[in-house]
Amino acid sequence: MPWISQAIASGILVLLTLAIQSAGIAGFVLWARAFFAPHTSRLGLVCCARLMVQVTSVMFVLQLLEVALWAGFYRWKCFSAWGSALYFSMTSYSTVGYGDVLLPNAWRILGPIESVAGVLMCGLSTSVLFAIVVFLVRHEERFSPVKPFPSDPQEASAQTANGFAR
């Protein structure tokens, strides 16, 4: 029953993929809390840009580690060369799937499972990046004399009357 081997292998690989992503995000959250704790003043454009580059780099490295995990399995069970294993893993994880390198029939279901895992992990990384952007915008708004998007309609009309927002 080859499907049992595929189910067990894919379950383990998905759990390890989730563990890498979750540990990376948890570590980033701890770092971010420590980073922002002493910052009670405006961060500025350069600091915000540097922070976004750092966060994006961490998320990218997490994705590469996850691809390498799957490639390691493919190298062990499916391909005789690391190049083919990495290439297949990257095209599956990113959902590009060129189709020029195929898994053996006994392991064929792992490609689509890696694609689903890749989409979910990229989504998690994107949500972290979005959360950082929202946090940075709110942090910087605290030091702005005028709120760019007033939530109260009376406040919005008062700002427009004073010439602050147009």
C-alpha positions in Angstrom: 0.0 0.0 0.0 2.1 2.9 -1.3 -0.5 5.5 -0.3 0.2 4.8 3.4 3.9 5.6 3.0 2.9 8.8 1.1 0.4 9.8 3.8 2.9 9.2 6.6 5.7 11.0 4.8 3.5 14.0 3.8 2.1 14.3 7.3 5.6 14.4 8.8 6.9 16.8 6.2 3.9 19.2 6.7 4.3 19.1 10.5 8.0 19.9 10.2 7.2 22.7 7.7 4.7 24.1 10.2 7.2 23.8 13.0 9.9 25.7 11.1 7.5 28.5 10.1 5.9 28.7 13.6 9.3 28.7 15.4 10.6 31.3 13.0 7.6 33.6 13.5 7.6 33.1 17.3 11.3 34.0 17.4 10.6 37.0 15.3 7.7 38.1 17.6 10.0 37.9 20.6 12.7 39.8 18.9 10.2 42.5 17.7 8.8 43.0 21.3 12.3 43.5 22.6 13.2 45.8 19.7 10.1 48.0 20.1 10.1 48.2 23.9 12.7 50.9 24.2 11.5 52.9 21.1 9.2 55.5 22.5 9.9 58.0 19.8 9.5 58.2 16.0 11.5 55.5 14.2 11.9 57.3 10.9 11.9 56.3 7.3 15.4 54.6 7.3 14.7 52.6 10.4 11.3 51.4 9.1 12.8 50.5 5.8 15.6 48.6 7.5 13.1 46.8 9.6 11.0 45.7 6.6 14.1 44.4 4.9 15.1 42.4 7.9 11.6 40.9 8.4 11.3 40.1 4.7 14.8 38.4 4.8 13.8 36.3 7.8 10.6 35.2 6.1 12.5 34.4 2.9 15.1 32.3 4.8 12.2 30.4 6.5 10.8 29.6 3.0 14.2 28.4 1.8 14.6 26.2 4.9 11.2 24.6 4.3 12.1 24.0 0.6 15.3 22.4 1.7 13.4 20.1 4.1 11.3 18.8 1.3 14.2 18.6 -1.0 16.1 16.5 1.5 13.3 14.0 1.5 13.1 14.0 -2.3 16.9 13.4 -2.4 16.6 10.5 0.0 13.7 8.8 -1.6 13.1 10.1 -5.2 16.1 11.7 -6.9 19.8 10.7 -7.2 21.0 14.4 -7.4 20.5 17.3 -5.1 20.0 19.6 -8.0 16.8 17.8 -9.1 15.5 17.5 -5.6 16.0 21.2 -4.9 14.6 22.2 -8.3 11.5 20.0 -7.9 10.9 21.2 -4.3 11.2 24.9 -5.3 8.9 24.6 -8.2 6.3 22.6 -6.1 6.6 24.8 -3.0 6.1 28.0 -5.1 3.3 26.3 -7.2 5.2 27.1 -10.4 5.3 23.4 -11.2 7.0 23.3 -14.6 6.5 19.6 -15.0 9.9 18.9 -16.5 11.0 17.0 -13.4 8.6 14.4 -12.0 8.5 12.4 -8.8 8.4 8.6 -9.1 4.8 7.2 -9.1 5.2 5.9 -5.6 5.7 9.4 -4.3 3.7 11.5 -6.8 1.2 12.9 -4.3 3.9 14.7 -2.3 4.2 17.4 -5.0 0.7 18.8 -4.7 0.9 18.5 -0.9 4.1 20.5 -0.9 2.3 23.1 -3.1 -0.5 23.5 -0.6 2.0 23.7 2.3 4.0 26.3 0.4 0.9 28.5 -0.3 -0.1 28.4 3.4 3.5 29.2 4.6 3.8 32.1 2.1 0.4 33.3 3.3 1.7 33.2 6.9 4.8 35.1 5.9 2.8 37.7 4.1 0.5 38.2 7.1 3.6 38.8 9.3 4.8 41.4 6.8 1.4 43.0 6.7 1.2 43.1 10.5 4.6 44.8 10.7 3.5 47.5 8.2 0.3 48.1 10.2 2.3 48.3 13.4 4.8 50.7 11.9 2.1 53.0 10.5 0.3 53.1 13.8 3.6 53.7 15.7 4.5 56.6 13.4 1.0 58.0 13.6 1.4 58.5 17.3 4.0 61.2 16.6 2.1 62.9 13.8 0.2 66.2 14.7 -2.7 65.2 12.5 -4.3 61.8 12.1 -4.2 61.0 8.4 -7.5 59.0 8.6 -9.8 60.3 11.3 -12.3 57.7 12.6 -14.8 60.3 13.8 -16.7 62.2 11.0 -16.8 65.4 13.1 -13.0 65.2 13.5 -12.6 64.7 9.8 -14.7 67.8 9.0 -12.8 69.9 11.6 -9.5 68.9 10.0 -10.7 69.7 6.5 -12.0 73.1 7.8 -8.6 73.8 9.3 -6.8 72.9 6.1 -5.0 69.9 7.5 -6.6 67.1 5.4 -7.8 67.4 1.9 
